[in-house]
Amino acid sequence: MSNPFTGQSIEGARRALAARLRSARFDEAELDARILISAVLGLDLTGLITQAGRPLTAAEASRLAQHAERRIAGEPVARILGTREFWGLPFRLSEATLVPRPDTETVVELALEVFRERPTSHPRIADLGTGSGAILLALLHEIPDAFGVGTDLSQNALRTARDNAAALGLADRAAFVACSYAAALRGPFDLIVSNPPYIPSAEIPKLSIEVREHDPHLALDGGNDGYDAYRALIPQAAERLSPAGAVIVEAGQGQAQNIETLMRGAALSIDRPPKTDLAGIPRAVSARKMPP
């Protein structure tokens, strides 16, 4: 099969790729095309504009064709490139980690709001099911004197998180432990955060191909009703919080009220409504440790 990008200029290749992605019914065809060609060429938007008429080399055309086929097959752009921006920071991905999503930034926002109401010096943070380390490292970036621990069942995910901590200059303030949620942690922690698996098992086959075929099922599957992870981690978190410490978790659509019930059952106090994401969905739920 001939390469459709051979002999094309940069602008011609971008247009051709966008057209192919539109034909394949991708909603963000123009954006995806620009990101992919930028990555192949190592050019930012200004470079794409100023060099628009330059022909692609044979190697560039070949790499772009490979990226195009992967995208048309349903692989997310972030998976193709191996990185994703979260909280303005670059994160490397692996097959064992979720692609960090903008919705999850709501957890970071709420965690910072909760912490800044009752700040402590040298706070300790735990991120349960850390994946790429996105939530933990975003918080360490924002709280310069904090120390954090990320846990995960996957050694591959932990390696990815360690690499991200090193790349962001946060390795000296982050540690990573293989365990189920907080099982191997002693505490106390001032903040405990988590984006656990919360998709009901029967719903996973209905997810988009980008998610069901490319995100790790271990990080998606929340059991029959979607609450298995919360039932496990919320009592663990409650035992390991410092006085007035807080736990903040991501919630799936329609789950916030039931998560609050689980938090109350673990003797945690709900002192604010869930924080909504940009779509207005209650996305981050928090609770504090009650005084004895």
N, C-alpha and C positions, 0 to 999 in steps of 0.2 A: 504494500500500500504506500503510495507516494505521500511525502510529508507536505501538508498544506501550507506550511510556513517557510518552506525553502524558497529563497530568493525574495522574500517579502521584506519591506522596510519595517522598522520598529512600529510605526503607526499602522501600517497595513496589517502586520501580524496581530496587533492589539485588536483592531477592528474585526479581523477574521476570527479570532478566538472568541470575542464577545458574541459574534453572530452564531457560532457553533453552540455556545452555552445558552443563548436565547432559544435556539432550536430545540435544545434539550430541556427547555422549560425551567431553567434556573432563574430565580427571582432577582438575584444580584449579579447578573451576567457581566455588566460593565465593570463593576467593582472587582469581581473575581478575576476577570481578564487583566485588569491593571495590576492587581497584586501579584498574579502569577508571572506576568512578563517582567515586572519590576524585580522579582526575586531571581529570575533566570539571568537577567542582565546586570543585576547589582546596581540598579538606578532608582533614584527617587522620582517623584512626579516631575520635578523640574528637569531632571535628566531625560525622562521620557519625552518631554516637550522639545527640549533643545536638540536632541538627537533623533527626532521623529523620522527623519528621512534616511537614516543610516540603515543599510541592509543587515539583516541578521547573518551571523556566521553559520556555517553548517552545524557546528556544535550547539550553538544557541537554538537553532531551529529544531534540532533533535531533542534537546531538553524540554523545550516548550511543548513539543508534540507529546512527550511522555507525561508532562504535567496535565495537559489537556485531556488525555485519555483517562487519567486517574480521576480527574474532576467529573468528567462525563459519566464515569462509572459510579459516581456518588460519594467519592472520598472527599471529606471536607478540606478546604484550602489549608487550614491550620495543620492538618495531618500531612498533607503533601509537603508543606514547607518545614514541618517539624517544630514550629514555634507558634505561640499565640501571645498577644499582648493582654495583660490583665492589670487593672489599676495603674495603667501607664507604664508597666514594667514588662520586659520580655521574659517569657517562660518557655523553656524547652519541653517538648512533650515526648512521651513514649507510648507504646501500645498498652501499657498498664495504667495510664492516667487519662482522666477525662480532659476534654478540651475546655479550659476555663471559659465561662460564659458571663456576659454582662450582668445577668440576673444575680450571679453570686457576689458581685460587688456590693449588693445590698447588705450582705452579711458583714462585710468589712465596714461599711458605713455605720451600721447599727452598733457593731462592736466598739468602734471609736467613740460614738455618742455615749454609750454606756460607760466606757472607761473614763472619758473626760468629765463625767458627772462626779465621779469619785476617784480621781487619779491617785496612784501610789507610785513611789519611786521604785525603780528596777522591777517592774511587774513581770510576772511569769505567765506565759500564754501556752495553751495546749491546743493543737489542731488535730482532731480525731478523724482519721481517714484522709490524710493530707494530700494524697495524689501527687501532683506536680509541686506542691508546697505553696500554691498561689495565695490562699487566704492567710496562712501564717506569715509568709514573707512580705506580703503587702502590709500587714500589721506591724511587723518589725521595722519596715521601712518608715512607717509613720510614727512609731514610738521608739525613739533612738536608744533609750536605756532599757528596753525590754529584752527578755530572753525567752525563746520559744522552743517547744518540743512538738514535732509532728510524728504521728503514728500512722502505720498502714500495715495491712496484712501482706502486701506485695513488696518483695525485696527490690524488684525492678522499679516500682514507683518510688521507693525510698532513695534509690540511686539517682533517679531523675530529680527528686526534690533536693538532695544534697548538691547535685551539680548546679541547680538553679540558685541555691543559697550562695554557693561559691561565686557564680557569675555575677550575682548582685552585690557581692561584698558583704554578705550577711552570715557567712559560715561560722564566724566566731560567736555569734549570738543565737545559733540554731543547732538543735540536735534532732536526730531522727531514730525512731525505735520501731521495731517490728512487733506488733501485737494487735489484738482486736480492740479498737477504740482506746479506752484508757486502762485496759487490764494490767499493763506493766508499769503504769505511772503511780507515783506516790502522792504528789501534790505537796502543799496546796498551790493552786493556780488562781490568779486574779481574773483571768479570762479563759474560758474554754469555748472553742468554736468548732463547727463541723458542717460540712455539706455531705450528709450521708446518702446512701442509696435509698430512694423513696418511691421508685416506680413499682406499682403492683406487678407481680410476675406475669400475669395474663396480658398486661398492657404493652410489654416490651416488644412483641412481634408487630404491634401497630405503630411503633415509633418510626420516624423518618429513617431512610436508609443510612443517612449520615451518622445517626446515633446508634441504631440497632446493629449495624455492621462494623462500626469503627470505634465506638466507645466500649470500654471493658464492662462486661455484664456484672462483674463483681461490684462495680461502682454504680450500677443502675438499679439492680434488683432489690427491692425493699420487702420481698416476701408477698404472701397472698394479699394482704391489705395495704402494703406499702409502709408499715410502721415497725417492722422488725428491728431496724437499726435504732430507731428512737427508743424502743423498749429496752434495748441493751445499753445504749450510751448515756441516756439521761440519768439513770440511777448512779452509774459510774461517775459521771461528771459531778453530780450533787455531793458525792462523798469526797471529792478532791478539790472542791472550791474553797478558797480562803473566805474568811468572814466578809460578807457583802460582795463576794466575787460573783461573776455572772457567766451564764452559758448562753450562747447564741447559735442557733442552728438554721440552716436553710430548710424551707418547706416547699413541698409541691403544691399545685393548685388545689385549694379546698382542704388542705391539711392543717392549717395553723391552729384552729380551735382544738382539734384532737391532740396536737402536740402540747398545747398549753395544759390540757387535762393531765397528760403524762407528767409534765413538769410539776404540777401541783401535787400529784401523787408521790413525787419524790421529795416532798417538803420544800419545794422551791416557790418563790413568790413572783407573780406576774405583776410588774409595775408599769407597764406601758403596752399599747397595742402593737401588733406586728407591724414591721416596716414594709411598705409596698415597693415593688419594683416599678420600672418605667411603664409597664402595662397595667398598673394598678392592682396587681395580684399580691396578696400578703405573702412575702417571700422570706422574711427573716423574723424569727421568733426568739425572744429573750426572757430570761428569768434570773433572779438573784437568790443567793443563799439566804435563808431566813435566820435571824439571830436566835441563839438557843433560848 
